[in-house]
Amino acid sequence: MPTGCWQERIDPMHVAISIVGFRNAEEIRTCIQALDHCTHGDFEIVICENGGSDAYDALTAILPTRLVRGQKVTVLLASGNLGYAGGVNHCIRAAREADAWWVVNPDTRPEPGALSALVERLSQGDCHAAGGILYHQDGKIQAYGGRWRSWMARAVSIGHGGALADAVDPQAIAASMDYLLGASMLISARFVEVTGLMRDDYFLYGEEVEWCLRGRALGMRLGFAPAARVMHGQGGTTGSADAINRRPRLPIYLDERNKLNVVRDTTPARLPVAIALSFALLFMRFARRGAWRQLGYGLAGWAAGVRGARGFPPWMR
């Protein structure tokens, strides 16, 4: 893994694009078709398939081993369902010589210049990880980045609901960010060297928040590249984008559990307050909308977070 003075510009920068899949071969193929148009050409793609050998066979059957311009595509079969964080870590370990890793969700469609913009931002030497603009197909902003509210155990998306055409102040956004969104984030070798890998005991949700907070506590800085635009079909695999009264158990449970674990891992003295306030927020979010089943999922996740539970949810073992 590269070491030395991070202020030195890495040019060209070799990027390992890291994708975690779970039985969604067609979605991954569409993502890779978009990545084939990247204007930054020095990259490889590493995919971790978490869905077992049948899913691995289905994925390798429809993907090329190299893109049109020669970039390598590697598909890894995980030993089991490693979760999102475990899958990202598996990709990073498989491409240790990369200068940076671009973590992208399989349900994203990066614009051709997105990676170039992220590489340019990282190469400026004043940040160690960078994100850009995530937006939905209708042109509405999902987020520029995120703020973390530790007293409430809640994440807040910066720019959410705005329009893609809105003017942005990159410096103001970067100054207000506590974390990058895991659907698109370029992570330098220096960041990983100092911070370590993601905590794979989160399994899914909250891991990028804890990773960025841990890195920032160790002196790592986050950057924002407004030209790094990525269309995101949020929640395509987990169902987290469904209407609130139709959302499934897994994303609600893990979201509530892991937010408390983020507080526990980063600001443990605030945990008692976060437990109380997050309990109240659960009722405000679900009960007032009549989403009683989802409230039950959330309460179960909240209780698991109070206990400090981690890893696979019990019903998935």
N, C-alpha and C positions, 0 to 999 in steps of 0.2 A: 504494500500500500504506500503511495507516495507520501513523503514527509518533507520537512524543511520549511522554509519561510513561505507562509501562505500569501504574502503580499506579492510574490512573483506571479506574473500572469502565466496561466497554463494555456498555450496556444500552439497547435490545436488541442482541444480538450476531448479526450475519449470518454464517452458517456455510455454506461450500461443502462438501457431502459428496462425497468423491472416491473413486471406485471404478475399479479396473483390471480389465478383462475380457479373456478369451482364449477365444473360441468357446464361451461358456457362458451363452447368452442366457436360458435358463429359470432358471438359478441367480440371475442378476442380477435378473430380474423378481421372484422370490420375496423377495429382499433388499429391493427397492424397495417391495414390498407391506408389508413390516414397517416401513420408514421412513415410509410414509404415515401411520402412527399416532403419530409423534413428538409429544410434548407441547410441545416447543420448535418453534414454527412458522416462525421466520425463517431459512429455509435454502433452498438450491437443491441440485440433484444434478448432478454432472459425471462422466461416465463416459468412460474412455479404452478403446476397443476395440483391442487389440493383434493381433487374429487375422485381419486382412485385410478386404477389401471385402465378401466374402460373409458373414462374421461380422457386420460392421457392418450390412448390409442385414437380416440375421436379427434383430438386436437392435432396430433402429429399427422393425421391423415389429410388434413385440409390446409396445413401451414407449410410454406416453403422453408427450406433450411437456410436460404439466403434471399435477401430482397433483390430487386432489379439492379441496384448499384453495388451489390456485393456484401451488404451488411449481414452479419451472421444472426440467425435466429435459433436459439437454444431452448428446448422445452425440458424442464426438470419434473420428474415424478416424485412428489413428496411421499415420505414414509407413512403419512396419515394426513388427516386434516390439521395442518399446522396453524390455521387461522391466518388473518391478514398479516399481522406482525411477523409471525413465524415464516410465512411465505416470502415477505420482503427480505428478511434476514437470509433466507436460503438463496435468493437471487444475488444478494450482495456477496455472500461467501463464494458463489460460483463465478463471480467476475471481480476478483480481488484487485486486479491490476488496473481497473478503471480509475479515471481521475474524478469522476462523479457518477452518481446514480440518479436517474430520473424515475421516480416512482409514479406510475400512472395507473389509474383504475382501468379495468377492461371495458367499462361502459363509457369511456371518453373518446372524443374525436379531436385530437389536437390540430390546430391550424398549422400550416406548413412552417411558419416562422416562429412557432412557440418555443421550440428547443433552442434555436439560435438566440432568441431574446433572453432565455434563462442563462445560457452559457455566457453571453455578453455581460449580464448582470453579475454573475458569479466571478467572472474574470476581472471585474473592476477592483477586487481585492479587499473590499470593506465589508464583505459578508461571507458566510460559510454555508448558507443554504438559501434557496430562493424559490418563490412561488410567483404566480401570475393571476390572471383572471379566469375563474371558473364561471361558466354561464350555461343556461339551459337552452333548449332548442328554440324557445320562443323569444330569445334575446334578453331574458331577464337574468340579472346577476345572481349566482349562488353565493359567491364570496370572493373577495380579494385576499383575504387572510382571516385570522381569528383572534378574538380577545378571550382571555380566560378569567372568569369570575370565581375565584377560589372559595369565597365565603358562601356562595350559593351552589358550588359545584356545577357551574353552567358555562357552556361555550357560546360565544356570540359571534356570528359571521359578519365581518365588515363588508358593507356595501350590499347586503342581501336585499333583493327586490328592486334594485336599481336597473337602469337600462344600459345595454352594452355601449351605446353611443355617449353615455355620460362622460364628462371630463373628470379625470382623476388627478390627484396630487400624489405622485409616487413616494415622495419623502415623508409626507404626513401619514400615508398608509403604512409604510415600513416602520415608522416610529410608534405606531399604535398596535402593531402586531405582536401577539404573544406566541403564535404558532402558525404553521403552514397547514393547509388542508391536504390530507393524504391522497386525494384524487390526482394531484399534480404537484410534485415538489422535487426540486433538484438539490441533492445532498452531496456536498463535497467530501472527498476523502479525509480532509482535515476534520470535518465535523464528526465523522465516524470514528476517526482516530482518537479524538478527545472525548466524545460523548459515549461511544459504544454503540451497539446495535439497539433496535427496538426491543421493548419488553414483550416477549411473546406470550407471557402469561395473561396479557389482556385479551388475547384471542381475536377480538374484533371490537372496534370502536374505542376511541380515546387514546389509542397508542401513539398517534402522531402528536397529540397534545402533550402527553407526558414526555415524549422524545424531545420536542422542541423546548419545553420548559427546562428539562434537564440540561440540554445543550446551552441554553441561554444562561443558566446558573453557573456554567463552567466557562463563560466568556464567549460563546459562539453567538454570531449575529445573523439576523434574518434579513433578506432583501426582497424587494418587490419589483417585478418586471411587467409593466402594463401591456406590453406587446406580446406577452406569452399567454395567448388566449386559447382556452381549451373548453370545448363543449362537453358537458357532463350530463349523462342520463342518470341522474342520482337515484341510488337505491334499486338499480335494475336487478341485482342478484338477490338482495335480502328482503325487498319489499318495503324498505323504509320510506319510500316516496309515496306510498299509497295514502289514500284519505285516512285521517287519524283514527276513525272508527273501524278501519279495515286492516290496520297494520298488524303484521304477525308478531308472534311472541319474541323471536330471537333478537331483532334490533332494539325493541323497547327494553327488554330485560338487560341486555348487555350495555346499552347506552346508560341506563341508570346505575348499574353496578359499577361500571368502569369510571364514571365521573367521580364517584366517591373514592375510587382507588387512585385517581389522579391527585386528589387532595391529599390522600394518605401518603403518597409517594413524594410529593413536592412541598406541601405546606401542612404537615401533620398537626400542628397546633391549632389549625383552623377547622379540623375535622368535626368536632362536636357541633359547631355552629352550622357547618355545611350539611350535616346529617339532618338537623332540624329544618333548615330552610329548603333543602331539596325535597323533603317530605311534603311541605306545604305547596311547593311548586308543582309537584305531581298532581295534586288535586286540582289546582288551577288549570293545569294543562288538559287533563282528561275528563275529570268529573263534570266540569261546567259544559263540556261538549257532549255529555252522555256516552262517552266511550268507556263503558264500565269494564268490559273485558280487557281493554288495553290498560286501564288503571290497575287491574289485577296483575298484569304482566309487569308494569312499572314498579308496583309495590314489592313484588317478588325480587326484582332486580335491585331495588333500593335496600331491601333486607339483606341480600347477598353482599352488597357493597358495605353495609354496616359491619358485617362479619368479616370482611376482607377476603371474600371468596374470589378465586381467580381461575383462569384456564377454561376448559370446556364447561358449558352449562351442564348441570347434572343430568338433564333428560337426553343429552346428546352422547353420553358416554356409552 
